[in-house]
């Protein structure tokens, strides 16, 4: 992950590779709440993994996201491409959500 280009709040997150993408892991309350909202595409990095999550919103997003809901083993359950702002997505079977910069 190119940490020097990431927004300050993302730089401090632990990193993981999920489905071949190097992403930050939103494990804390603030990181989970804010996600990638309010960031420019260039400062958001590749994306964000939100563990223990079944739903996400795109309020405050400045660019479209690709959203992948994952099961307990990290396998994709469903994917939504180019999700615009002011949307709410959920998957009741998900145990994590992968937000990818489109």
C-alpha positions in Angstrom: 0.0 0.0 0.0 1.4 3.5 -0.9 1.1 4.9 2.6 2.8 8.2 1.8 -0.1 9.2 -0.5 -2.9 8.1 1.8 -4.9 10.5 3.9 -3.6 10.9 7.5 -6.4 8.9 9.1 -5.8 5.9 6.7 -2.0 5.9 7.2 -2.3 4.7 10.7 -4.6 1.7 9.9 -3.3 -1.8 9.9 -3.0 -3.2 6.4 -4.2 -6.5 4.9 -4.4 -8.1 1.5 -8.0 -9.1 0.6 -8.9 -10.6 -2.8 -5.5 -9.5 -4.1 -6.0 -5.9 -3.0 -3.7 -4.2 -0.4 -6.2 -2.3 1.8 -6.4 -0.7 5.2 -8.4 -2.4 7.9 -11.0 -0.2 9.7 -10.9 -1.8 13.1 -11.6 1.2 15.3 -14.8 3.0 15.8 -13.8 6.2 14.1 -12.3 4.4 11.1 -15.4 2.3 10.7 -17.7 5.3 10.9 -15.8 7.5 8.5 -14.6 4.9 6.1 -13.5 6.7 2.9 -16.1 9.5 3.2 -14.9 13.0 2.6 -11.6 11.9 0.9 -10.4 12.6 -2.6 -9.9 9.6 -4.8 -6.1 10.1 -4.8 -5.9 10.1 -1.0 -8.1 7.0 -0.4 -5.6 4.5 -1.6 -6.9 1.2 -3.0 -9.7 0.7 -0.6 -10.8 -0.3 2.9 -11.8 -3.5 4.7 -14.5 -3.1 7.3 -14.6 -6.3 9.4 -17.7 -7.3 11.4 -19.9 -5.3 9.0 -23.1 -6.1 7.1 -24.0 -2.7 5.7 -22.3 0.5 4.4 -23.4 3.9 3.3 -21.9 6.2 0.8 -23.0 9.5 2.3 -20.1 12.0 2.0 -18.4 10.1 -0.8 -16.6 12.2 -3.5 -16.2 9.3 -5.9 -18.0 6.0 -6.8 -17.0 2.9 -4.8 -17.0 -0.8 -5.7 -18.5 -2.6 -2.7 -17.9 -6.3 -2.0 -19.6 -8.1 0.8 -17.5 -11.0 2.2 -18.4 -14.1 4.2 -16.5 -15.4 7.3 -13.9 -17.0 5.1 -13.3 -13.8 3.1 -15.1 -15.1 0.0 -17.3 -12.7 -2.0 -21.1 -13.0 -1.4 -22.1 -10.1 -3.6 -20.6 -7.1 -5.3 -21.9 -3.7 -6.3 -20.0 -1.7 -8.9 -19.6 2.1 -9.2 -21.9 2.9 -6.2 -22.6 6.6 -6.1 -23.1 8.9 -3.1 -26.1 8.8 -0.8 -26.7 5.1 -1.0 -27.1 2.4 1.6 -26.1 -1.2 0.9 -26.4 -4.3 3.0 -26.1 -8.1 3.0 -27.4 -9.9 6.0 -25.0 -12.9 5.5 -21.9 -10.7 5.3 -19.2 -10.7 8.0 -17.1 -8.0 6.3 -17.2 -5.3 3.6 -14.5 -4.4 1.1 -14.8 -0.9 -0.3 -12.6 -0.4 -3.3 -11.8 2.8 -5.1 -13.4 2.5 -8.6 
